[in-house]
């Protein structure tokens, strides 16, 4: 009986060592792809990259949520000088609501509000798009179709139908490629924020006169968008 008990103890001890070594091996092979916090990592892992909740330590320190090896979700990032940011992250950048505390010998400085692409944009929720210039557009509508995707579709209508009386159409964007999407025009393979400048001439509904149209805008939020212009 003692031999059996001893054998079971040995078995569970060996099993514990195996699990512990396997876990350590998983942690060692799990990477954080931000150099400043890429020294050591403990936490959830997927396909060799930090995924889920974890703690990363390097020159700086981060504790919170990860996705594909980058801070993504809620987390606290602390710099070597003691300054820290607590809030939302997207792909390793400050994005959304948060609080930044700057450490200094003269006293701490605290900034709260919203961030976009790692930059502070103010205390209010930022607009996902900005109209820069509007000449000749009676009404514009920006609709985010989905968070996934990477394109913008432009529709131009008049009298509740597609405007087919357009002349001299031109569209310039600071990234992406123009493509035809049925009776609409789109921009694909782009980078956000996206700035677009549209120019054309259009007839009125009675087809008695023409007017020049200029519409310039920036879309800040990534995703799939539909922009409808009504003349």
N, C-alpha and C positions, 0 to 999 in steps of 0.2 A: 504493500500500500504506500509506503514511504517512497518507494522507487517511482511509482506512478505520479505521486504529487511532485516529486523532484523533476520528473520529465516534463510535466505540465508547466512548471515554473520556468524551466529552460526554454520551452517552446514559446511562451508568452514574452520572455525577455528577448529572444532572438527576433520575434515578430515586432516588438517595440523598436528595436534597433533598426530593423529594415524600414519601418514606416518613418522613423525619425530621419534616417539617412536619405530616404526618397524625398521627404519633404524639404530637407536642406538642399538637395540636388535641384529640386524644382525651383526653389527660391534663387539659387545661384544662377540658374539658366534663364530666369525671368528678368527682362530688361525694361528699363525706363529710358526713353530716347531723348530726354532733355539732359544735356551734359551736366548742368549745375546740380541736378539731383540724381544723377545716374550712378553714384558710388555703390550704394547698398539698398536693397529692397526687400520688404517683407509684406506679404499680402496675397490677394487673389491673382491668378495668372491664367492666360489663355494663349496658346500657340507661341509661347516664349516671350510674351509681352504682358506688362502689368495691365490687369483688367478687373474692374470691381473696386473693392476697398483695399487700401494699402498705405504703407509708409515708405517714403523714399528719402534717402540721405546722401548728400554730396557736399559741395560747398554750401548749398542752401538745403532747406528741409521742406518736405511737403507731406501732409497727411490728409487723405480724403479719397475721392473716387477717381478711377482711371479708366481710360478706354484706349486700346491699341498703343499702350506704352506712354500715354500723355495724360496729364491732369484733365479730367473731363467730368463735369458734374459739380458737386459741392466739395470744397476743400479749403485748407489753410496752407498757404505758402509763406515760409519765413526765410528772409534773406540773411546772409551772414552778419549783417550789421544790426539785426534784430527787428528791422521793419517787416511787416507782414500784411498779406491780403487774405481776407476771409470772405468767401462768396462763391459765385458761379464761375465755372471754367468750361471752355469749349476748345478742344484740340490744342491744349497747352497755352491758351490765351485767356486773359480775363474777359469774361463775356456775360453780361447780365448784371444782376444786383449784387453789391458787395460793399465791403469796408476796407479801406487802406489805412494802415497806421504807419507813419514815418517816424522812426526813432532819431532823435537829435539831442545833443548835449543841452541845448536851450529849452528842451521840452518836446513832447510828442505832438505831431500834427495828424489829425484824423480827417479823412475824406470818405464820405458815404454817398452812395448813389448808384449810377449805372455805367457799365463799361461796354465798349464796342471794339472788337479787334485789338484788345489790350490797351485801349485808350479810354480815359474818363470822358463821358459825354454829358454829365450833369445829374441832377437829383431826380428829374422826371423821366418817365419811360420814353425812350427815344422812338421817333417814328421810323417804321421800317422802310419808308421811302421819302424822297424830297423832290418837290417840283421846283425846278430852277427857273424855267421861263415858259410862259404860255401865251401864244398869240394865235387866236383863231379857233381854239378848242373850247366849245361850249361847256362840255363836261368830260371829266376823266375819271376812270375807275381802275384802281389797282387791286387785284385779287390774287392772293397767294394760294395756289392750287394744292401744293404739298410742300413739306419740309425737305423731302428728298427730291432729286432732280437738279438740273443745272442749266435751265434755259428760261427765256422770256418770250412770250408770244404777244405780238402787237396786233390789235384789231382796230380798224377805223370804220365807223358807221355814221350814217346820216339818215334821218327819218325812220329809225328802227331797222335798217338793213345795212348790209355791207356797202361801203362807199366805193363804187366802181368808177367814179368820175374824178379820179386823182391823176394829176400830171406832175412831172418833175420830182418824183419821190426820191428822197435820199435819207439814209439812216447811218449814223456814225456812232460806234460804241468804243469804249477804251479797252475792251477785250472781247473775245468770242468771235463766232462766225455767223454771218447772216444766212438764213435758209427760208425756203417757202413752206408754209404750213397750211395747205389748202388755199383758202381765200385770205389768209392772214400771213404775216411775216414774223419770223422768229430769230432769236439769237441763241446759239448753243455753244457749248465748250467754253463758257465764260468764267470770269472770276468776280466775286463780290468783294467790295461794293462795285456796282456797275453803273457807269454814266453813259447815257444815251442822248443823242441829238437827232431829232426828226424834223424834216422840212418837206413841204409839198404844196401844190396848188390844188384847190378843189372848187367845183361849181356848187352853187346853192341848190336847194331842192327844186326850184322852178327852172333851173338851168339858164338863168338870165345874167348871172355875173359870177366872176371868180374871185377868190381871196387867197392870200398867202397864209400858210400855217407854219408856225414854229413851236415845237414842244420839246423841252429839255428836262430830263429828270435823272435822279440817282436812286437805285434800289440798294439798300444796305443789307437786308437780311437774305442769307442764302436760301435757295429753294427753287421751286418751279412757279413762275409768275405769269399772269395774264393781264395785260394793260389794254384797256379799251378807251379809244378817243372818239368823242361824238362831236361832229361839226354842225 
